[in-house]
C-alpha cells in the first residue's frame, strides 16, 4: 500500500501551504455547494417558511455542532504534533485516546441536546409559525452529533499526517449522496425539513466510514494495537487540554450568535428568512477561508512538534496573502452575482422585502471578508501550537462583537447593524489572536 503521509516540517512554506490548502478549499467549496443545494431544495420544494425554520436553528446549531467540530479538530492537534516529532508510539496513543474522548463526548452531548432543543428554541423567541419545523429539524441534527464529531476527528487525523486530498474526495462523495438523499426524502417521501436533516446525518456517517477505511489501509502508523488502544490518563488530559478549549471557543463565539439570532427573531419572519438566505450564501464564500485555516493548524502543529518556529513564522507571513487573493475574488463574485444568487435560493414569488434585505446583507458583509480570512490564519496558528485555552479568549471577542451588533440593531441601528455584527466579531477576535501569536513566537526567537 502506498504511503500517503506528508512531512510539513520540510520544503518551502508557501508551496506546502498552497499544496495542502487546495484540497481543503475544494472540499469546503463542495460542502458549501451541498449546503447551498440543500437550501435551494428546502426553499423551493418545502417553502420559504421551512427555510426560515432551518435558519432559526442556525445559532443553536452553531453553538452545539461548533463545539463538536472544534473538539474533533482539537483532538487531532496532539496527533499532528507527535507526527511532526516522529514519535510513533506517542502518535498512536494520542490517536486512540482521541477516539475514546470523541465517543464519550459525542454521546453525552447528543442526549443532552435532543432533550433541550425545543425549550432552547422557545427561549430564543423563535417565531411561533416556525417553531415546530425548527424543533424537528434540530432534533435530528443533534442525534447526528457523534457523526459530526467523528467526521471532524477522522479528517483531522488524516490532515495531521499531511493528507488533505483524500478527506476532500470522501467529502465530495458524501455530498453527492447527501443531495440525492435530500431529494428522495423530501420529494418522494414528503419528509420536509426532517428529510433534509436526515440526509445530512447519513452523508456525514458515510464520510466517517471512508476516512477511517483510508486511514487504516494507507497510513502506516494507524493500526490496531492493544497497548496503544488502552485509555491513558496522561494522553486524555493532553487531548482535553487542547481539544475541549477549541470546542468551547466555537461555543463562546456562538453565544454571540444566539444573541444575534434573538435580535433577528425580534424583526419578524421576513428578516429571519432574508438573513438566513444571505448567511447561507456568505458561508458558501467564506468556508474556504476556514479551510486555509485548518491547513495552517496542521502545518503549525507538525512544525511545533518539530520545534521549527522559524517555519511557523514563515507560514504566517505566507498564509494571509493566500487569504487576501481569495477575498478579492469572492467580493467580486458577490458584487456581480448577489441578486442572482438570492433569486436562485428563494425562487419566484417571494416577497421583495426578503430579497432586498438578503442582497443588502451580502453587500455589506462581503466588504469585510479579509477580517475573517486573517482571523483563520492567526487563530489556527495559535491552536496548532497547542495554545487552545488562550484561544478561547478570541471566542470572547466574537461574543462581544455579536452582542454589540445585536444591541445596536435592537436599539435603532436596524438591519444594517445585523449585517455588521459578524465583521465586528471577526475584528475583535483577530486583534487578540494576532497579538498573542506575535508574543509567543517572540519568546521562541533563536
C-alpha positions as CSV (number, residue, x, y, z in Angstrom):
1,X,0.0,0.0,0.0
2,X,1.4,3.5,-0.9
3,X,2.2,5.8,2.0
4,X,0.0,9.0,1.8
5,X,1.6,11.0,4.6
6,X,3.4,14.3,4.1
7,X,6.1,15.9,6.3
8,X,5.2,19.6,6.5
9,X,8.4,20.4,8.5
10,X,10.4,20.5,5.3
11,X,10.1,22.3,2.0
12,X,9.1,25.9,1.1
13,X,6.3,27.0,3.5
14,X,4.2,28.8,0.8
15,X,4.4,25.9,-1.5
16,X,3.5,23.4,1.3
17,X,0.6,25.6,2.5
18,X,-0.8,26.1,-1.0
19,X,-0.5,22.4,-1.9
20,X,-2.1,21.4,1.4
21,X,-4.8,24.0,1.3
22,X,-6.1,23.4,-2.2
23,X,-7.9,20.1,-1.4
24,X,-9.3,21.7,1.8
25,X,-10.6,24.7,-0.1
26,X,-12.1,22.4,-2.8
27,X,-13.6,20.3,0.0
28,X,-15.2,23.3,1.7
29,X,-16.5,24.5,-1.6
30,X,-18.1,21.2,-2.3
31,X,-19.6,21.1,1.2
32,X,-21.0,24.6,0.7
33,X,-22.4,23.7,-2.7
34,X,-24.2,20.9,-0.9
35,X,-25.4,23.3,1.8
36,X,-26.5,25.7,-0.9
37,X,-28.2,22.9,-2.8
38,X,-29.9,21.8,0.4
39,X,-31.1,25.4,0.9
40,X,-32.4,25.5,-2.6
41,X,-34.2,22.2,-2.2
42,X,-35.8,23.3,1.1
43,X,-36.7,26.8,-0.1
44,X,-38.2,25.7,-3.4
45,X,-39.8,22.3,-2.6
46,X,-40.8,22.8,1.0
47,X,-41.3,26.5,1.1
48,X,-39.9,29.8,2.5
49,X,-41.3,29.1,5.9
50,X,-39.3,25.9,6.0
51,X,-36.2,27.8,5.0
52,X,-36.9,30.3,7.8
53,X,-37.3,27.4,10.3
54,X,-33.9,26.0,9.3
55,X,-32.4,29.4,9.6
56,X,-34.0,29.9,13.1
57,X,-31.9,26.9,14.3
58,X,-28.6,28.4,13.0
59,X,-27.3,29.9,16.2
60,X,-28.2,26.9,18.3
61,X,-26.8,24.6,15.6
62,X,-23.6,26.8,15.6
63,X,-23.3,26.6,19.4
64,X,-23.6,22.8,19.7
65,X,-22.2,21.5,16.4
66,X,-19.5,24.2,16.6
67,X,-18.4,22.7,19.9
68,X,-18.4,19.2,18.4
69,X,-16.4,20.4,15.4
70,X,-13.9,22.3,17.4
71,X,-13.3,19.4,19.8
72,X,-12.9,17.0,17.0
73,X,-10.3,19.2,15.2
74,X,-8.6,19.9,18.5
75,X,-8.2,16.2,19.4
76,X,-6.3,15.9,16.1
77,X,-3.7,18.6,17.1
78,X,-1.6,16.3,19.5
79,X,-1.7,13.7,16.7
80,X,-0.1,16.2,14.3
81,X,2.4,17.3,16.9
82,X,3.5,13.7,17.6
83,X,3.8,13.0,13.8
84,X,5.9,16.1,13.4
85,X,8.2,15.0,16.3
86,X,8.5,11.5,14.6
87,X,7.1,9.9,17.8
88,X,5.3,6.8,16.6
89,X,4.3,5.5,20.0
90,X,3.0,8.9,21.1
91,X,1.2,9.2,17.8
92,X,-0.8,6.0,18.3
93,X,-1.6,6.7,22.0
94,X,-2.9,10.2,21.1
95,X,-4.8,8.7,18.1
96,X,-6.7,6.1,20.1
97,X,-7.3,8.2,23.2
98,X,-8.7,10.9,20.9
99,X,-11.2,8.3,19.6
100,X,-12.3,7.4,23.2
101,X,-12.7,11.1,24.1
102,X,-14.7,11.7,20.9
103,X,-17.0,8.7,21.7
104,X,-17.8,9.7,25.2
105,X,-18.2,13.4,24.5
106,X,-20.4,13.0,21.4
107,X,-22.9,10.6,23.2
108,X,-23.3,12.8,26.2
109,X,-23.7,15.9,24.0
110,X,-26.3,14.3,21.7
111,X,-28.5,13.0,24.5
112,X,-28.4,16.3,26.4
113,X,-29.2,18.5,23.3
114,X,-32.0,16.3,22.0
115,X,-33.8,16.9,25.3
116,X,-33.0,20.6,25.5
117,X,-33.6,21.6,21.8
118,X,-37.2,22.7,21.8
119,X,-37.0,24.6,25.1
120,X,-34.0,26.5,23.8
121,X,-35.7,27.4,20.6
122,X,-38.6,28.8,22.6
123,X,-36.2,30.7,24.8
124,X,-34.6,32.3,21.7
125,X,-38.0,33.6,20.7
126,X,-38.3,31.5,17.5
127,X,-41.5,32.7,15.7
128,X,-44.5,30.5,16.5
129,X,-45.2,29.7,12.9
130,X,-41.6,28.3,12.5
131,X,-41.2,26.6,15.9
132,X,-42.5,23.1,15.1
133,X,-40.5,22.6,11.9
134,X,-37.4,24.1,13.6
135,X,-37.7,21.7,16.6
136,X,-38.0,18.6,14.3
137,X,-35.0,19.7,12.2
138,X,-32.6,20.5,15.0
139,X,-33.5,17.3,17.0
140,X,-32.4,15.1,14.1
141,X,-29.3,17.2,13.6
142,X,-28.4,16.7,17.3
143,X,-29.0,13.0,17.0
144,X,-26.2,13.1,14.5
145,X,-23.6,14.7,16.8
146,X,-21.5,11.6,17.0
147,X,-21.2,11.5,13.3
148,X,-20.2,15.2,13.2
149,X,-17.6,14.9,15.9
150,X,-16.1,11.7,14.4
151,X,-16.0,13.2,10.9
152,X,-14.0,16.2,12.1
153,X,-11.7,14.0,14.2
154,X,-11.1,11.4,11.4
155,X,-10.4,14.2,8.9
156,X,-8.1,16.0,11.4
157,X,-6.1,12.8,11.8
158,X,-5.6,12.5,8.1
159,X,-4.6,16.1,7.9
160,X,-2.3,15.6,10.9
161,X,-0.2,13.2,8.7
162,X,-0.2,15.6,5.8
163,X,-3.0,14.1,3.8
164,X,-5.6,16.7,2.9
165,X,-6.5,15.2,-0.5
166,X,-8.5,12.2,0.5
167,X,-10.7,13.8,3.1
168,X,-11.8,16.1,0.2
169,X,-12.5,13.2,-2.1
170,X,-14.6,11.4,0.5
171,X,-16.4,14.6,1.4
172,X,-17.3,15.2,-2.2
173,X,-18.7,11.6,-2.4
174,X,-20.8,12.1,0.7
175,X,-22.1,15.5,-0.5
176,X,-23.4,13.9,-3.7
177,X,-25.1,11.2,-1.6
178,X,-26.5,14.0,0.6
179,X,-28.1,15.8,-2.2
180,X,-29.6,12.5,-3.6
181,X,-31.0,11.6,-0.1
182,X,-32.4,15.1,0.3
183,X,-34.3,14.8,-2.9
184,X,-35.6,11.3,-2.1
185,X,-36.6,12.1,1.4
186,X,-38.3,15.4,0.5
187,X,-39.8,14.8,-2.9
188,X,-40.5,11.1,-2.7
189,X,-41.3,10.6,1.0
190,X,-42.5,14.1,1.7
191,X,-40.4,14.4,4.9
192,X,-39.9,18.2,4.7
193,X,-37.2,19.6,6.8
194,X,-36.8,16.3,8.6
195,X,-35.6,14.8,5.3
196,X,-33.0,17.5,4.9
197,X,-31.6,16.9,8.4
198,X,-31.6,13.1,8.0
199,X,-29.8,13.2,4.6
200,X,-27.1,15.4,6.2
201,X,-26.6,12.9,9.1
202,X,-26.4,9.9,6.8
203,X,-24.0,11.6,4.4
204,X,-21.7,12.6,7.4
205,X,-21.7,8.9,8.6
206,X,-20.5,7.9,5.1
207,X,-17.6,10.4,5.3
208,X,-16.6,9.0,8.7
209,X,-16.6,5.4,7.3
210,X,-14.5,6.4,4.3
211,X,-12.0,8.4,6.4
212,X,-11.5,5.5,8.8
213,X,-11.1,3.0,6.0
214,X,-8.4,5.1,4.3
215,X,-6.5,5.8,7.5
216,X,-6.3,2.1,8.4
217,X,-5.4,1.0,4.9
218,X,-2.9,3.7,3.9
219,X,-1.3,5.3,6.9
220,X,1.4,3.0,8.3
221,X,1.2,4.4,11.9
222,X,-2.6,3.9,12.1
223,X,-3.2,0.3,13.2
224,X,-5.0,-1.7,15.9
225,X,-2.6,-2.3,18.8
226,X,-3.9,-3.3,22.2
227,X,-1.3,-1.3,24.2
228,X,-2.0,1.9,22.2
229,X,-5.8,1.5,22.4
230,X,-5.8,1.4,26.2
231,X,-7.2,4.6,27.8
232,X,-4.4,6.8,29.2
233,X,-5.0,9.5,31.8
234,X,-1.9,11.4,30.6
235,X,-2.9,11.4,27.0
236,X,-6.5,12.1,27.7
237,X,-5.6,15.1,29.8
238,X,-3.4,16.4,27.0
239,X,-6.2,15.8,24.4
240,X,-8.8,17.6,26.6
241,X,-6.5,20.5,27.4
242,X,-6.2,21.2,23.6
243,X,-9.5,19.8,22.2
244,X,-12.1,20.9,24.7
245,X,-11.0,24.6,24.7
246,X,-11.2,24.6,20.9
247,X,-14.8,23.4,21.3
248,X,-15.5,26.0,23.9
249,X,-14.0,28.6,21.7
250,X,-16.5,27.8,19.0
251,X,-19.3,27.8,21.6
252,X,-18.3,31.0,23.3
253,X,-18.4,32.9,19.9
254,X,-21.7,31.1,19.2
255,X,-23.3,32.6,22.3
256,X,-22.9,35.9,20.5
257,X,-24.7,34.2,17.5
258,X,-27.5,33.3,19.9
259,X,-27.8,36.9,21.0
260,X,-27.7,37.9,17.3
261,X,-30.4,35.3,16.5
262,X,-32.6,36.8,19.2
263,X,-32.3,40.2,17.7
264,X,-33.0,38.8,14.2
265,X,-36.1,37.0,15.5
266,X,-37.4,40.2,17.0
267,X,-37.6,41.7,13.5
268,X,-40.0,39.0,12.3
269,X,-40.2,36.2,9.8
270,X,-39.2,38.4,6.8
271,X,-35.9,39.3,8.4
272,X,-35.2,35.8,9.6
273,X,-35.7,34.4,6.1
274,X,-33.7,37.2,4.5
275,X,-30.7,36.8,6.9
276,X,-30.8,33.0,6.6
277,X,-30.6,33.3,2.8
278,X,-27.8,35.9,2.9
279,X,-25.9,33.9,5.6
280,X,-26.1,30.7,3.6
281,X,-24.6,32.4,0.6
282,X,-22.0,34.1,2.7
283,X,-20.9,30.8,4.1
284,X,-20.5,29.4,0.6
285,X,-17.8,32.0,0.1
286,X,-16.1,32.1,3.5
287,X,-15.8,28.4,4.3
288,X,-12.7,28.1,2.0
289,X,-11.0,30.7,4.3
290,X,-11.6,28.4,7.2
291,X,-10.1,25.5,5.2
292,X,-6.9,27.5,4.7
293,X,-7.0,28.0,8.5
294,X,-7.2,24.2,9.0
295,X,-4.2,23.8,6.7
296,X,-2.4,26.3,8.9
297,X,-3.3,24.4,12.0
298,X,-1.9,21.1,10.7
299,X,1.2,22.9,9.4
300,X,1.8,24.7,12.7
301,X,1.1,21.5,14.7
302,X,3.7,19.5,12.8
303,X,6.3,22.3,13.0
304,X,5.6,22.9,16.6
305,X,6.2,19.2,17.3
306,X,9.5,19.5,15.4
307,X,10.3,22.8,17.2
308,X,10.6,24.6,13.9
309,X,9.4,28.1,15.0
310,X,11.2,29.6,12.0
311,X,8.9,27.7,9.7
312,X,5.8,28.8,11.7
313,X,6.9,32.4,11.2
314,X,7.3,31.9,7.5
315,X,3.9,30.2,7.3
316,X,2.0,33.1,8.9
317,X,3.8,35.5,6.5
318,X,2.6,33.5,3.5
319,X,-0.9,32.5,4.5
320,X,-2.5,36.0,4.8
321,X,-1.6,36.6,1.1
322,X,-3.5,33.5,0.1
323,X,-6.5,34.7,2.0
324,X,-6.3,38.2,0.6
325,X,-6.2,36.9,-3.0
326,X,-9.2,34.7,-2.3
327,X,-11.2,37.5,-0.6
328,X,-10.8,39.8,-3.6
329,X,-12.2,37.1,-5.9
330,X,-15.0,36.3,-3.5
331,X,-16.0,40.0,-3.2
332,X,-16.1,40.5,-6.9
333,X,-18.2,37.4,-7.4
334,X,-20.7,38.6,-4.8
335,X,-20.8,42.1,-6.3
336,X,-21.7,40.7,-9.7
337,X,-23.9,37.8,-8.7
338,X,-25.6,38.7,-5.4
339,X,-29.1,39.3,-6.9
340,X,-29.0,36.2,-9.0
341,X,-27.8,34.1,-6.0
342,X,-30.6,35.3,-3.8
343,X,-33.2,34.8,-6.5
344,X,-31.8,31.3,-7.1
345,X,-32.2,30.4,-3.5
346,X,-35.6,31.8,-2.9
347,X,-37.2,31.1,-6.3
348,X,-40.1,33.1,-7.8
349,X,-43.0,34.8,-6.0
350,X,-41.1,35.7,-2.8
351,X,-41.7,39.0,-1.1
352,X,-39.4,41.8,-2.5
353,X,-38.7,42.8,1.1
354,X,-37.0,39.4,1.8
355,X,-35.0,39.7,-1.4
356,X,-33.9,43.3,-0.7
357,X,-32.7,42.5,2.8
358,X,-30.8,39.4,1.7
359,X,-29.0,41.4,-1.0
360,X,-28.1,44.2,1.5
361,X,-26.7,41.6,3.9
362,X,-24.4,40.2,1.2
363,X,-23.3,43.7,0.0
364,X,-22.2,44.8,3.5
365,X,-20.6,41.7,4.9
366,X,-18.6,40.9,1.8
367,X,-16.6,44.1,2.2
368,X,-15.1,42.6,5.5
369,X,-14.1,39.1,4.3
370,X,-10.4,39.8,4.8
371,X,-11.0,40.1,8.6
372,X,-12.4,36.6,8.6
373,X,-9.6,35.2,6.4
374,X,-6.9,36.7,8.6
375,X,-8.6,35.5,11.8
376,X,-8.5,32.0,10.5
377,X,-4.7,32.2,9.9
378,X,-3.8,33.5,13.4
379,X,-6.3,31.6,15.4
380,X,-5.3,28.3,13.8
381,X,-1.6,29.0,14.3
382,X,-2.4,29.5,17.9
383,X,-4.3,26.3,18.1
384,X,-1.7,24.3,16.1
385,X,0.9,25.3,18.7
386,X,-1.3,23.9,21.4
387,X,-2.5,27.2,23.0
388,X,-6.2,26.3,22.8
389,X,-7.0,27.6,26.3
390,X,-5.7,31.1,25.3
391,X,-7.7,30.9,22.0
392,X,-11.0,30.8,24.0
393,X,-10.5,34.5,24.6
394,X,-10.8,35.1,20.8
395,X,-14.2,33.5,21.1
396,X,-15.0,36.0,23.8
397,X,-14.0,38.7,21.3
398,X,-16.5,37.3,18.8
399,X,-19.1,37.1,21.6
400,X,-18.6,40.7,22.4
401,X,-18.8,41.8,18.7
402,X,-22.0,40.0,18.0
403,X,-23.6,41.1,21.2
404,X,-22.7,44.8,20.5
405,X,-24.1,44.5,17.0
406,X,-27.3,42.9,18.2
407,X,-27.8,45.5,20.9
408,X,-27.2,48.3,18.4
409,X,-29.7,46.7,16.0
410,X,-32.5,46.5,18.6
411,X,-31.7,50.0,19.9
412,X,-32.4,51.5,16.5
413,X,-29.5,50.5,14.2
414,X,-31.8,48.2,12.3
415,X,-30.9,45.6,9.8
416,X,-27.5,47.4,8.9
417,X,-26.2,46.6,12.4
418,X,-27.2,42.9,12.0
419,X,-25.1,43.0,8.8
420,X,-22.1,44.5,10.7
421,X,-22.3,42.2,13.8
422,X,-20.2,39.4,12.3
423,X,-17.4,41.7,10.9
424,X,-17.2,43.4,14.3
425,X,-16.8,40.0,15.9
426,X,-14.1,39.0,13.5
427,X,-12.2,42.2,14.1
428,X,-12.1,41.9,17.8
429,X,-11.0,38.2,17.7
430,X,-8.3,38.9,15.1
431,X,-6.7,41.7,17.2
432,X,-6.3,39.3,20.1
433,X,-5.1,36.3,18.1
434,X,-2.5,38.3,16.1
435,X,-1.1,39.9,19.2
436,X,-0.8,36.6,21.1
437,X,0.8,34.7,18.2
438,X,3.4,37.5,17.9
439,X,4.2,37.4,21.6
440,X,4.5,33.6,21.6
441,X,6.8,33.5,18.6
442,X,8.9,36.3,20.0
443,X,9.7,34.1,23.1
444,X,11.0,31.4,20.8
445,X,13.4,33.5,18.7
446,X,16.8,31.9,18.5
